[in-house]
Amino acid sequence: MSGIKKLAGQTLWYGVPTIAYRFLGYLMNMALPFFIEMPEETADLVQVYAMIPFLNALYAYGLETSYFRFSQTHDKEKLYSTLSLSLFISTILFSIVLWLFRDSITAVAHLEEHPEYVLWMIGILAIDNLNTLPFAKLRQENRPKMYAFARVAAIFTNIAVVVFFLGIVPNIVKNNPSSFLNIFYYPNFGIGYYLVGNIIENIVTLIILHKVIRQIRLKFSLELWKEVIRYSAPLIIVGLGGMINDVLSRLIYRHVVDLPIQQANHEAGIFANIFRLALLTTIMIQAFRMAAEPFFFNHSKNENAQLTYARVMKFFVIVCCFMFLFIGLFLDVFRWFFLTFSNKHWVEGFGAIPILALGNIFLGIYYNLSIWYKLTDKNSYGAIITIVGALITIALNILLIPKLHYYGAAIATFSCYFFMMISSYKLGQKYYPVPYAVKKLTVYIVTAVLFYFIHLGLTQLIKNQLWFSISSGFIFLIIFARIVGKYEANELSKMPVLNKFYK
């Protein structure tokens, strides 16, 4: 249990800044309906932010995971310097290539109205990837406080820039046309200031991490680099495939929906908003990943490593079930918020959110399961799983979006992550068996989904009664907590704080 306590503590330390970082960034994105009235006006920005994660996978080419893997067996200083120099050089080369093909990217992504977005995107990618290994070093050395400070300070900077240029400056300039702010404020740039805020955020992060960056030495080990690249090469495919599965629906939505361009842009903006709401489930997943990956590698040599991994999975799934219920049971609250403070168009397609949220839980379980091929150096299996998942994503998006629109994109995401979860579990049990409590975890997930559907049915019978939706949602949440408490009483009695309630 001590190992799990340590992981829980590290998850808390990484989780608080990650939750703050993600949630504040989430709130900033959710502010789009207050800056922009119609969803179609956000379509180009959605396109750019769908491309960034995909290109990030190319820029990083699996070096973060490789750093955790090889820091167990190699000199950490030599490893850090070698990989940092490699990442620095490749970042320059990738950025030059993107700059040379910027016109082609603009045309393919249909960003002709905002070609400057591509240039800002290249800047965001370049600077962000220079922060990759410094953050990995902080995680590997168990320095979550520094990690937390860098993340939170950066996102606050981003928010300040966006609010300043989109919420404050327009009113000042309108009332005082001769204001000095006109020197650096361009009204036509509009929500492009989200990109400006992003690049300034990355620069601030780079400055905060300067002490970690200064630890890089001009010592490059070609032999070590080759060994790392052999390990990380399949992870490039895993990363690219993962990004295809994550962003493809938003990237191609307006290209395959078979609607007039304005309506296609409208639905693309709406779907991005739906996706952001579903991403509430991934806040916990991201926080967990920050602590879990170095934890899994550091504990891989322990005698009872597999038992620890199984218990970690159990608690992870339980927390994810609560996150799913929070979104599903209180969806009417989110709907009320948008209807009250924004345009009614932003609530379109809300019914697809639970499908995406459940799919994201499957993705989180897959991240847990994927440790088997990273520990056994069978990354090629991870690449195969991801490639097949990407093919499922591509096929279902092209097939279903024209027919089912938001629901088609959500079903494609759900199906892909379900396949990846199942296939990773089957292969993992063959090459690195872990005694996961499959039956119990399946019951928890099925119960959470069943409670959502029962609640949905009740709210359909008693329509337009927000008080009933909220109160019944709390009841189902409490019932689920009691069920978990009953079957996990022995485990909970060993945990701080909770042990007071479970003797």
C-alpha positions as CSV (number, residue, x, y, z in Angstrom):
1,M,0.0,0.0,0.0
2,S,2.9,2.4,0.6
3,G,3.7,2.4,-3.1
4,I,0.1,3.4,-3.9
5,K,0.1,6.0,-1.2
6,K,3.2,7.5,-2.8
7,L,1.6,7.4,-6.2
8,A,-1.5,9.0,-4.8
9,G,0.5,11.7,-3.2
10,Q,2.4,12.4,-6.4
11,T,-0.8,12.3,-8.4
12,L,-2.1,14.9,-6.0
13,W,0.9,17.1,-6.5
14,Y,0.9,16.6,-10.3
15,G,-2.9,16.5,-10.3
16,V,-3.5,19.9,-8.6
17,P,-1.5,21.9,-11.1
18,T,-2.6,19.7,-14.0
19,I,-6.2,20.1,-13.0
20,A,-5.7,23.8,-12.5
21,Y,-3.8,24.0,-15.8
22,R,-6.4,22.0,-17.7
23,F,-9.4,23.5,-15.9
24,L,-8.3,27.1,-16.3
25,G,-7.4,26.4,-19.9
26,Y,-10.7,24.7,-20.3
27,L,-12.5,27.7,-18.8
28,M,-10.6,30.0,-21.2
29,N,-11.8,27.8,-24.1
30,M,-15.3,27.8,-22.7
31,A,-15.2,31.6,-22.7
32,L,-15.2,31.4,-26.5
33,P,-19.1,31.6,-26.6
34,F,-18.8,34.9,-24.6
35,F,-16.2,36.4,-27.0
36,I,-17.7,34.9,-30.1
37,E,-21.5,34.7,-30.7
38,M,-21.7,32.1,-33.4
39,P,-19.9,28.7,-33.3
40,E,-18.8,28.9,-37.0
41,E,-16.5,31.8,-36.2
42,T,-14.3,29.4,-34.1
43,A,-13.9,26.8,-36.9
44,D,-10.5,28.0,-38.0
45,L,-9.2,28.1,-34.4
46,V,-10.6,24.6,-33.8
47,Q,-8.7,23.4,-36.9
48,V,-5.4,24.8,-35.7
49,Y,-5.8,23.3,-32.2
50,A,-6.6,19.9,-33.8
51,M,-3.4,20.0,-35.8
52,I,-1.1,21.0,-32.9
53,P,-1.4,17.7,-30.8
54,F,-0.8,15.7,-34.0
55,L,2.3,17.6,-35.0
56,N,3.5,17.6,-31.3
57,A,3.8,13.8,-31.6
58,L,6.2,14.3,-34.5
59,Y,8.2,17.0,-32.8
60,A,8.7,14.9,-29.6
61,Y,9.1,11.5,-31.3
62,G,8.7,9.5,-28.1
63,L,11.7,11.0,-26.2
64,E,9.7,11.7,-23.1
65,T,8.8,8.0,-22.5
66,S,12.3,7.0,-23.6
67,Y,13.8,9.3,-21.0
68,F,11.9,7.5,-18.2
69,R,12.9,4.1,-19.6
70,F,16.6,4.7,-20.0
71,S,17.1,6.8,-16.9
72,Q,16.7,3.5,-15.0
73,T,19.8,2.0,-16.7
74,H,22.0,4.8,-18.0
75,D,23.8,7.9,-16.8
76,K,21.0,10.4,-16.3
77,E,23.2,13.5,-17.1
78,K,24.5,12.0,-20.4
79,L,21.0,10.8,-21.3
80,Y,19.4,14.2,-20.5
81,S,22.0,16.1,-22.5
82,T,21.9,13.8,-25.5
83,L,18.1,13.7,-25.8
84,S,17.8,17.5,-25.2
85,L,20.4,18.3,-28.0
86,S,18.6,15.9,-30.3
87,L,15.2,17.5,-29.6
88,F,16.6,21.0,-30.0
89,I,18.1,20.2,-33.4
90,S,15.0,18.3,-34.6
91,T,12.7,21.1,-33.5
92,I,14.6,23.6,-35.6
93,L,14.5,21.2,-38.6
94,F,10.8,20.4,-38.3
95,S,9.9,24.1,-37.8
96,I,11.8,25.0,-41.0
97,V,10.0,22.3,-42.9
98,L,6.6,23.5,-41.7
99,W,7.5,27.1,-42.5
100,L,8.5,26.1,-46.1
101,F,5.2,24.3,-46.6
102,R,3.1,26.9,-44.8
103,D,1.1,27.7,-47.9
104,S,0.2,24.1,-48.5
105,I,-0.8,23.6,-44.9
106,T,-3.0,26.7,-45.1
107,A,-4.7,25.4,-48.2
108,V,-5.2,21.8,-46.9
109,A,-6.6,23.0,-43.6
110,H,-8.8,25.7,-45.3
111,L,-7.3,28.5,-43.3
112,E,-7.1,31.0,-46.2
113,E,-8.9,33.6,-44.2
114,H,-6.3,33.3,-41.4
115,P,-3.0,32.2,-42.9
116,E,-1.2,33.9,-39.9
117,Y,-2.6,31.1,-37.7
118,V,-0.1,28.6,-39.3
119,L,2.9,30.8,-38.4
120,W,1.7,31.1,-34.8
121,M,1.1,27.4,-34.7
122,I,4.7,26.7,-35.7
123,G,5.9,29.0,-32.9
124,I,3.7,27.2,-30.4
125,L,5.0,23.8,-31.4
126,A,8.7,24.8,-31.4
127,I,8.8,26.5,-28.0
128,D,6.4,23.9,-26.4
129,N,8.7,21.0,-27.4
130,L,11.7,22.7,-25.9
131,N,9.9,22.3,-22.6
132,T,9.2,18.6,-23.0
133,L,12.4,17.1,-21.5
134,P,12.8,19.7,-18.7
135,F,9.3,18.7,-17.5
136,A,10.1,15.0,-17.9
137,K,13.2,15.6,-15.8
138,L,11.2,17.2,-13.0
139,R,8.8,14.3,-13.0
140,Q,11.6,11.7,-13.0
141,E,13.3,13.4,-10.1
142,N,10.0,13.6,-8.2
143,R,10.0,17.4,-8.1
144,P,6.3,18.1,-8.4
145,K,6.4,21.5,-6.7
146,M,8.5,23.0,-9.4
147,Y,6.4,21.3,-12.0
148,A,3.3,22.7,-10.4
149,F,4.6,26.3,-10.3
150,A,5.7,26.2,-13.9
151,R,2.4,24.9,-15.1
152,V,0.1,27.2,-13.1
153,A,2.1,30.3,-13.7
154,A,2.2,29.7,-17.4
155,I,-1.6,29.2,-17.7
156,F,-2.3,32.3,-15.7
157,T,-0.1,34.2,-18.1
158,N,-2.1,32.7,-21.1
159,I,-5.4,33.7,-19.5
160,A,-4.2,37.2,-18.7
161,V,-3.1,37.7,-22.4
162,V,-6.4,36.4,-23.8
163,V,-8.6,38.3,-21.4
164,F,-6.6,41.5,-21.9
165,F,-6.8,41.4,-25.7
166,L,-10.3,40.0,-26.1
167,G,-12.1,41.3,-23.0
168,I,-10.4,44.6,-22.0
169,V,-8.6,46.2,-24.9
170,P,-11.5,46.3,-27.3
171,N,-13.6,48.4,-24.9
172,I,-10.7,50.7,-24.2
173,V,-9.9,51.2,-27.9
174,K,-13.6,51.7,-28.7
175,N,-14.0,54.5,-26.1
176,N,-10.6,56.0,-26.7
177,P,-9.5,55.6,-30.4
178,S,-6.2,57.5,-29.8
179,S,-5.1,55.1,-27.1
180,F,-1.5,53.8,-27.2
181,L,-3.0,50.3,-27.2
182,N,-3.7,50.7,-30.9
183,I,0.1,50.3,-31.5
184,F,-0.1,46.5,-30.8
185,Y,-3.8,45.7,-30.9
186,Y,-5.3,44.4,-34.2
187,P,-9.1,44.0,-34.1
188,N,-9.1,41.8,-37.2
189,F,-6.9,39.3,-35.5
190,G,-9.9,38.4,-33.3
191,I,-9.7,35.1,-31.5
192,G,-6.3,34.6,-32.9
193,Y,-5.2,36.1,-29.6
194,Y,-5.8,32.7,-28.2
195,L,-2.7,31.6,-30.2
196,V,-0.8,34.6,-29.0
197,G,-1.6,33.8,-25.4
198,N,-0.5,30.2,-26.0
199,I,2.9,31.2,-27.4
200,I,3.5,33.6,-24.6
201,E,2.6,30.9,-22.1
202,N,5.2,28.6,-23.6
203,I,7.9,31.4,-23.5
204,V,7.1,32.0,-19.8
205,T,7.4,28.2,-19.1
206,L,10.8,28.2,-20.8
207,I,11.9,31.1,-18.6
208,I,10.7,29.4,-15.4
209,L,12.5,26.1,-16.3
210,H,15.7,27.9,-17.2
211,K,17.6,26.2,-14.3
212,V,16.6,22.8,-15.5
213,I,17.5,23.7,-19.1
214,R,20.9,25.0,-18.0
215,Q,21.8,21.5,-16.9
216,I,22.1,20.5,-20.5
217,R,25.7,19.9,-21.5
218,L,27.1,20.0,-25.0
219,K,27.8,16.2,-24.8
220,F,26.2,14.1,-27.4
221,S,26.5,10.3,-27.2
222,L,25.7,8.9,-30.7
223,E,25.7,5.3,-29.4
224,L,23.2,6.2,-26.7
225,W,21.1,8.2,-29.1
226,K,20.9,5.3,-31.5
227,E,19.8,2.9,-28.7
228,V,17.1,5.4,-27.6
229,I,15.8,5.9,-31.1
230,R,15.5,2.2,-31.7
231,Y,13.3,2.1,-28.6
232,S,11.3,5.2,-29.4
233,A,10.8,4.7,-33.1
234,P,7.6,2.6,-32.5
235,L,6.5,5.2,-30.0
236,I,6.4,7.8,-32.8
237,I,3.8,5.6,-34.5
238,V,2.0,5.2,-31.2
239,G,2.1,9.0,-30.7
240,L,0.9,9.8,-34.2
241,G,-1.8,7.1,-34.1
242,G,-2.9,8.4,-30.7
243,M,-3.2,11.9,-32.0
244,I,-5.2,10.7,-35.0
245,N,-7.6,8.9,-32.7
246,D,-7.8,12.0,-30.5
247,V,-8.1,14.9,-32.9
248,L,-9.1,13.4,-36.3
249,S,-12.8,14.0,-35.7
250,R,-12.3,17.7,-35.1
251,L,-9.7,17.9,-37.9
252,I,-11.8,16.5,-40.7
253,Y,-15.3,17.2,-39.4
254,R,-16.1,20.2,-41.6
255,H,-14.5,18.4,-44.6
256,V,-16.6,15.3,-44.5
257,V,-20.0,16.4,-43.0
258,D,-21.4,17.2,-46.5
259,L,-23.0,20.5,-45.7
260,P,-22.6,24.1,-47.1
261,I,-19.4,25.6,-45.8
262,Q,-21.0,27.9,-43.3
263,Q,-23.1,25.2,-41.7
264,A,-20.1,22.8,-41.7
265,N,-18.1,25.5,-39.8
266,H,-21.0,25.9,-37.5
267,E,-21.1,22.2,-36.6
268,A,-17.3,22.0,-36.4
269,G,-17.4,24.8,-33.7
270,I,-20.2,23.0,-31.9
271,F,-18.4,19.7,-31.9
272,A,-15.3,21.2,-30.5
273,N,-17.3,22.6,-27.6
274,I,-18.9,19.1,-27.0
275,F,-15.4,17.6,-27.1
276,R,-14.2,20.2,-24.5
277,L,-17.0,19.2,-22.1
278,A,-16.2,15.5,-22.5
279,L,-12.5,16.3,-21.8
280,L,-13.5,16.9,-18.2
281,T,-13.0,13.2,-17.7
282,T,-9.4,13.4,-19.0
283,I,-8.3,16.0,-16.4
284,M,-8.0,13.1,-13.9
285,I,-6.4,10.9,-16.6
286,Q,-3.8,13.5,-17.4
287,A,-3.0,14.2,-13.8
288,F,-2.6,10.4,-13.2
289,R,-0.3,10.0,-16.2
290,M,2.1,12.7,-15.0
291,A,2.8,10.7,-11.9
292,A,2.1,7.1,-13.2
293,E,4.6,6.7,-16.0
294,P,7.8,7.4,-13.9
295,F,6.1,5.5,-11.0
296,F,5.6,2.4,-13.2
297,F,9.2,2.4,-14.4
298,N,10.6,3.0,-11.0
299,H,8.6,0.1,-9.5
300,S,9.1,-2.3,-12.3
301,K,11.9,-4.2,-10.5
302,N,9.9,-4.6,-7.2
303,E,8.8,-8.1,-6.2
304,N,5.1,-7.4,-6.2
305,A,5.1,-4.9,-9.1
306,Q,2.1,-6.5,-10.9
307,L,0.0,-6.5,-7.8
308,T,0.7,-2.8,-7.3
309,Y,-0.3,-2.1,-11.0
310,A,-3.5,-4.0,-10.5
311,R,-4.5,-2.0,-7.4
312,V,-3.6,1.2,-9.2
313,M,-5.9,0.3,-12.0
314,K,-8.7,-0.4,-9.6
315,F,-8.6,3.0,-8.0
316,F,-8.1,4.7,-11.3
317,V,-11.2,3.1,-12.8
318,I,-13.2,4.0,-9.7
319,V,-12.2,7.7,-9.9
320,C,-13.0,7.7,-13.7
321,C,-16.4,6.3,-13.0
322,F,-17.1,9.2,-10.7
323,M,-15.9,11.7,-13.3
324,F,-18.2,10.1,-15.9
325,L,-21.2,10.3,-13.5
326,F,-20.4,13.9,-12.7
327,I,-20.6,14.8,-16.4
328,G,-23.5,12.6,-17.3
329,L,-25.7,13.2,-14.2
330,F,-25.2,17.0,-14.3
331,L,-25.3,17.6,-18.0
332,D,-28.5,19.7,-17.6
333,V,-26.5,22.1,-15.4
334,F,-24.0,22.6,-18.2
335,R,-26.9,23.0,-20.7
336,W,-28.6,25.6,-18.4
337,F,-25.3,27.5,-18.1
338,F,-24.9,27.9,-21.9
339,L,-28.6,28.7,-22.4
340,T,-28.4,31.4,-19.7
341,F,-25.1,33.1,-20.5
342,S,-24.5,32.4,-24.1
343,N,-26.1,31.6,-27.5
344,K,-28.5,28.6,-27.6
345,H,-26.6,27.1,-30.5
346,W,-23.8,26.1,-28.2
347,V,-26.0,23.4,-26.6
348,E,-26.5,21.5,-29.8
349,G,-25.4,17.8,-29.7
350,F,-25.0,17.7,-25.9
351,G,-26.3,14.1,-26.0
352,A,-23.1,13.0,-27.6
353,I,-21.0,14.1,-24.6
354,P,-21.5,11.0,-22.4
355,I,-20.4,8.8,-25.4
356,L,-17.2,10.8,-25.7
357,A,-16.7,10.8,-21.9
358,L,-17.0,7.0,-21.7
359,G,-14.6,6.7,-24.6
360,N,-12.1,8.8,-22.8
361,I,-12.3,6.5,-19.8
362,F,-11.4,3.6,-22.1
363,L,-8.5,5.6,-23.3
364,G,-7.4,6.2,-19.7
365,I,-7.6,2.4,-19.0
366,Y,-5.5,1.9,-22.1
367,Y,-2.8,4.2,-20.9
368,N,-2.7,2.1,-17.7
369,L,-2.5,-1.1,-19.7
370,S,0.1,0.1,-22.1
371,I,2.8,-0.1,-19.4
372,W,3.3,-3.8,-20.4
373,Y,4.8,-3.1,-23.8
374,K,6.9,-0.2,-22.5
375,L,8.4,-2.4,-19.7
376,T,9.0,-5.4,-22.0
377,D,10.4,-3.3,-24.9
378,K,7.7,-4.5,-27.2
379,N,6.7,-1.0,-28.4
380,S,6.0,-2.4,-31.8
381,Y,2.8,-4.0,-30.4
382,G,1.7,-0.6,-29.1
383,A,2.3,0.8,-32.6
384,I,0.2,-2.0,-34.2
385,I,-2.7,-1.4,-31.7
386,T,-2.6,2.3,-32.4
387,I,-2.4,1.9,-36.1
388,V,-5.5,-0.4,-36.1
389,G,-7.2,2.1,-33.8
390,A,-6.4,4.9,-36.2
391,L,-7.8,3.0,-39.1
392,I,-11.0,2.4,-37.1
393,T,-11.2,6.1,-36.3
394,I,-10.6,7.2,-39.9
395,A,-13.2,4.7,-41.4
396,L,-15.9,5.4,-38.8
397,N,-15.5,9.2,-39.0
398,I,-15.8,9.2,-42.8
399,L,-18.7,6.7,-42.7
400,L,-20.7,8.1,-39.7
401,I,-20.2,11.9,-39.6
402,P,-22.2,12.5,-42.8
403,K,-25.0,10.4,-41.4
404,L,-25.0,11.0,-37.7
405,H,-23.0,14.3,-37.4
406,Y,-21.9,14.8,-33.7
407,Y,-23.0,11.4,-32.7
408,G,-21.1,9.8,-35.6
409,A,-17.9,11.4,-34.5
410,A,-18.5,10.5,-30.8
411,I,-19.2,6.8,-31.8
412,A,-16.0,6.7,-33.8
413,T,-13.9,7.9,-30.8
414,F,-15.7,5.5,-28.5
415,S,-15.2,2.5,-30.8
416,C,-11.5,3.2,-31.3
417,Y,-10.7,3.5,-27.6
418,F,-12.7,0.5,-26.7
419,F,-10.8,-1.6,-29.3
420,M,-7.5,-0.3,-28.0
421,M,-8.3,-1.1,-24.4
422,I,-9.5,-4.6,-25.1
423,S,-6.6,-5.5,-27.4
424,S,-4.0,-4.0,-25.1
425,Y,-5.4,-6.0,-22.2
426,K,-5.4,-9.3,-24.2
427,L,-1.8,-8.9,-25.4
428,G,-0.6,-7.6,-22.0
429,Q,-1.9,-10.7,-20.2
430,K,0.1,-12.8,-22.6
431,Y,3.5,-11.0,-22.3
432,Y,3.3,-9.3,-18.9
433,P,0.3,-10.7,-16.9
434,V,-1.1,-8.4,-14.3
435,P,-4.0,-9.7,-12.0
436,Y,-6.5,-6.9,-12.8
437,A,-9.9,-7.2,-11.1
438,V,-11.6,-7.3,-14.4
439,K,-15.0,-8.5,-13.2
440,K,-15.2,-6.0,-10.4
441,L,-14.1,-3.1,-12.6
442,T,-16.5,-4.1,-15.3
443,V,-19.3,-4.0,-12.8
444,Y,-18.3,-0.5,-11.7
445,I,-18.3,0.8,-15.3
446,V,-21.6,-0.9,-16.2
447,T,-23.2,0.4,-13.0
448,A,-22.1,4.0,-13.7
449,V,-23.4,3.8,-17.3
450,L,-26.7,2.2,-16.1
451,F,-27.2,5.0,-13.5
452,Y,-26.7,7.6,-16.3
453,F,-29.3,6.0,-18.5
454,I,-31.8,5.7,-15.6
455,H,-31.2,9.3,-14.7
456,L,-31.7,10.2,-18.4
457,G,-35.0,8.4,-18.5
458,L,-36.3,10.1,-15.4
459,T,-35.4,13.5,-16.6
460,Q,-37.2,12.7,-19.9
461,L,-40.3,11.9,-17.9
462,I,-40.1,15.0,-15.8
463,K,-38.8,17.6,-18.3
464,N,-37.5,21.1,-17.8
465,Q,-37.2,20.7,-14.1
466,L,-33.5,21.5,-13.3
467,W,-34.1,21.0,-9.5
468,F,-35.2,17.4,-10.2
469,S,-32.3,16.7,-12.5
470,I,-29.7,18.0,-10.0
471,S,-31.3,16.3,-6.9
472,S,-31.7,12.9,-8.6
473,G,-28.2,13.2,-9.9
474,F,-26.8,13.6,-6.4
475,I,-28.8,10.6,-5.2
476,F,-27.4,8.4,-7.9
477,L,-23.9,9.7,-7.2
478,I,-24.3,8.9,-3.5
479,I,-25.7,5.4,-4.2
480,F,-22.7,4.7,-6.4
481,A,-20.3,5.9,-3.7
482,R,-22.0,3.6,-1.2
483,I,-21.7,0.6,-3.6
484,V,-18.0,1.3,-4.0
485,G,-17.5,1.9,-0.3
486,K,-19.1,-1.5,0.5
487,Y,-17.0,-3.5,-1.9
488,E,-13.7,-1.6,-1.2
489,A,-14.1,-1.2,2.5
490,N,-11.0,-3.2,3.2
491,E,-8.8,-1.1,0.9
492,L,-10.4,2.2,2.0
493,S,-9.7,1.3,5.7
494,K,-6.0,1.5,5.0
495,M,-6.1,4.9,3.4
496,P,-5.5,8.3,5.2
497,V,-8.7,10.2,6.1
498,L,-11.0,7.5,4.7
499,N,-9.9,5.1,7.3
500,K,-11.9,7.0,9.8
501,F,-15.1,5.9,8.1
502,Y,-14.0,2.3,7.3
503,K,-12.8,0.3,10.4
